[in-house]
Amino acid sequence: MDFNGFQERPLRKDAFLKVTWNKNKGVTSYEEVQAKDIPTAAKEKLSKGTVDNG
């Protein structure tokens, strides 16, 4: 997935983002979330460094 942030909403280093993705349009929205709000399954994948491209 390619992702470019906009200047009016700069991305912070090491921030976690909740991304809404559409097959036809790509990323349609994003918001920063706290680490405590990341679902358990996603945290496990992050810790293992795995990505599901399915």
N, C-alpha and C positions, 0 to 999 in steps of 0.2 A: 504494500500500500504506500503510495506517495502522499505526503502531507506537507502543506506549506501554511504556516500561520500568517495572519494579517498583522500589519504594523500597529493598528489600533488595539490589537489584543496580543501583545507580545507573549511568547512562550517562555516560561521559566525553566532553567536547567533543573533536571531531576523531578519535574512536576509529573503527576499522573493525570492523564486525560481520559475522559469518557467520550468516545468518538461515535457518531452516528454515520453509518456508511451505507450507500445505496449502490447496487450493482451497476446501474447506468450512469449515475452522477458522481460516484466516488464519495468523498467525505462531504456531508451536507451540514454538519454542525459538530461542535466540540465544546467541552467545558472541563475545567480543572476540578479534580476531586481529591479528597484527602485519602491517604493510604488506608485508613480505617474503614473507608467506604468501598474499597475494592472487593468484589465477590471472592470467596475462598478459592474457587476453581481458577480464577484469573491469577490470584496471588501465587498459587502452586505453579502455574505455567511460567509466570515471571521469574520465580526462584529457580526453575529448571532451565530457563532460557529457551523454552519451546514455543513454537508458533503454529497454530492450526491454519493452514492455507485452504481448508476445505470449504 
